[in-house]
Amino acid sequence: MKVSVTNKRTNPVMQREELTASVDYAGGPTPSAAAVRAELAKTLSVTEDRIEIAKLLSATGKPTGTVWLNVWQTAELVPKPKVKKAAEKK
């Protein structure tokens, strides 16, 4: 899998960098978000816990995709995922 950053913007107010990257995964299945996060961490030389994947979109019929992500200055700034509670049975 190859990852290349296509757009990079610094957001000093939110203390993060907002990036867009393209993912090429020819010869394999569509990668999971965890696999993409690990590859991005290697490419950007940051720890995985500082990366928040906002959206991961695969191109139809092609072994490529686009990922929108945020790289936070510290791991403490990364927002926690929202957990939906199961609906109570009546």
Sine and cosine of phi, psi and omega as CSV:
sin_phi,cos_phi,sin_psi,cos_psi,sin_omega,cos_omega
0.00,0.00,0.72,-0.70,0.04,-1.00
-0.91,-0.42,0.67,-0.74,0.04,-1.00
-0.82,-0.58,0.74,-0.67,0.07,-1.00
-0.70,-0.71,0.74,-0.68,-0.01,-1.00
-0.97,0.23,0.79,-0.61,-0.02,-1.00
-0.97,-0.25,-0.41,0.91,-0.02,-1.00
-0.50,-0.86,0.66,-0.75,-0.03,-1.00
-0.64,-0.77,0.77,-0.63,0.00,-1.00
-0.67,-0.74,0.74,-0.67,0.02,-1.00
-1.00,-0.04,0.74,-0.68,0.03,-1.00
-0.88,-0.48,1.00,-0.03,-0.08,-1.00
-0.93,0.37,-0.45,0.89,0.00,-1.00
-0.92,0.40,-0.70,0.72,0.00,-1.00
-1.00,0.04,-0.07,1.00,0.00,-1.00
0.86,0.51,0.77,0.63,0.00,-1.00
-0.46,-0.89,0.25,-0.97,0.16,-0.99
-0.94,-0.35,0.74,-0.68,0.01,-1.00
-0.97,-0.23,0.87,-0.50,-0.10,-0.99
-0.83,-0.56,0.43,-0.90,0.19,-0.98
-0.84,-0.55,0.72,-0.70,-0.03,-1.00
-0.70,-0.71,0.45,-0.89,0.11,-0.99
-0.96,-0.27,0.61,-0.80,-0.04,-1.00
-0.86,-0.51,0.78,-0.63,0.05,-1.00
-0.90,-0.43,0.91,-0.42,-0.04,-1.00
-0.83,-0.55,0.71,0.71,0.02,-1.00
-0.87,0.50,0.66,-0.75,0.05,-1.00
1.00,0.06,0.17,0.98,0.00,-1.00
-0.43,-0.90,0.13,-0.99,0.02,-1.00
-0.96,0.28,0.18,-0.98,0.05,-1.00
-0.87,0.49,0.80,-0.60,-0.06,-1.00
-0.96,0.29,0.45,-0.90,0.07,-1.00
-0.97,0.23,0.25,-0.97,0.03,-1.00
-0.89,0.46,-0.57,0.82,0.01,-1.00
-0.92,0.40,-0.63,0.77,0.02,-1.00
-0.93,0.37,-0.63,0.78,0.04,-1.00
-0.92,0.40,-0.66,0.75,0.02,-1.00
-0.87,0.49,-0.67,0.74,0.01,-1.00
-0.90,0.44,-0.67,0.74,0.01,-1.00
-0.93,0.37,-0.63,0.78,0.06,-1.00
-0.90,0.44,-0.63,0.78,0.01,-1.00
-0.88,0.48,-0.65,0.76,0.04,-1.00
-0.92,0.39,-0.70,0.72,-0.04,-1.00
-0.91,0.42,-0.67,0.74,-0.07,-1.00
-1.00,-0.01,-0.10,1.00,-0.02,-1.00
0.85,0.53,0.74,0.67,0.09,-1.00
-0.75,-0.66,0.21,-0.98,0.04,-1.00
-0.99,0.17,0.47,-0.88,-0.04,-1.00
-0.89,0.46,-0.51,0.86,-0.05,-1.00
-0.94,0.33,-0.19,0.98,0.06,-1.00
-1.00,-0.04,-0.09,1.00,-0.06,-1.00
-0.98,-0.18,0.77,-0.64,0.08,-1.00
-0.88,-0.48,0.89,-0.46,0.05,-1.00
-1.00,0.05,0.89,-0.45,-0.01,-1.00
-0.99,0.14,-0.65,0.76,-0.04,-1.00
-0.39,-0.92,0.64,-0.77,0.04,-1.00
-0.77,-0.64,0.89,-0.45,-0.10,-0.99
-0.81,-0.59,0.81,-0.59,0.04,-1.00
-1.00,-0.03,0.60,-0.80,0.08,-1.00
-0.97,0.22,0.67,-0.74,-0.03,-1.00
-0.93,0.37,0.84,-0.54,0.07,-1.00
0.97,0.23,0.10,1.00,-0.01,-1.00
-0.79,-0.62,0.52,-0.86,0.03,-1.00
-0.99,0.10,0.73,0.69,0.01,-1.00
-0.71,-0.71,0.26,-0.97,0.04,-1.00
-0.35,-0.94,0.11,-0.99,0.02,-1.00
-0.81,-0.59,0.65,-0.76,0.02,-1.00
-0.78,-0.62,0.72,-0.69,0.10,-1.00
-0.96,-0.28,0.78,-0.62,-0.09,-1.00
-0.57,-0.82,0.31,-0.95,0.09,-1.00
-0.85,-0.52,0.70,-0.72,0.11,-0.99
-0.93,-0.38,0.92,-0.38,-0.06,-1.00
-1.00,0.08,0.43,-0.90,-0.02,-1.00
-0.92,0.39,-0.59,0.81,0.07,-1.00
-0.71,-0.71,0.37,-0.93,0.00,-1.00
-0.92,0.39,-0.44,0.90,-0.02,-1.00
-0.93,0.37,-0.39,0.92,-0.03,-1.00
-0.99,0.14,-0.27,0.96,-0.04,-1.00
-0.92,0.38,0.81,-0.59,-0.01,-1.00
-0.92,0.39,0.61,-0.80,0.03,-1.00
-0.97,0.25,0.60,-0.80,0.01,-1.00
-0.92,0.39,0.58,-0.81,0.02,-1.00
-0.98,0.17,0.76,-0.65,0.00,-1.00
-0.96,-0.27,0.83,-0.56,0.02,-1.00
-1.00,0.06,0.77,-0.64,0.02,-1.00
-0.99,0.16,0.57,-0.82,0.03,-1.00
-0.91,0.41,0.61,-0.79,-0.01,-1.00
-0.92,0.40,0.67,-0.74,0.00,-1.00
-0.96,0.27,0.63,-0.78,0.02,-1.00
-0.99,0.16,0.63,-0.77,0.00,-1.00
-0.98,-0.20,0.00,0.00,0.00,0.00
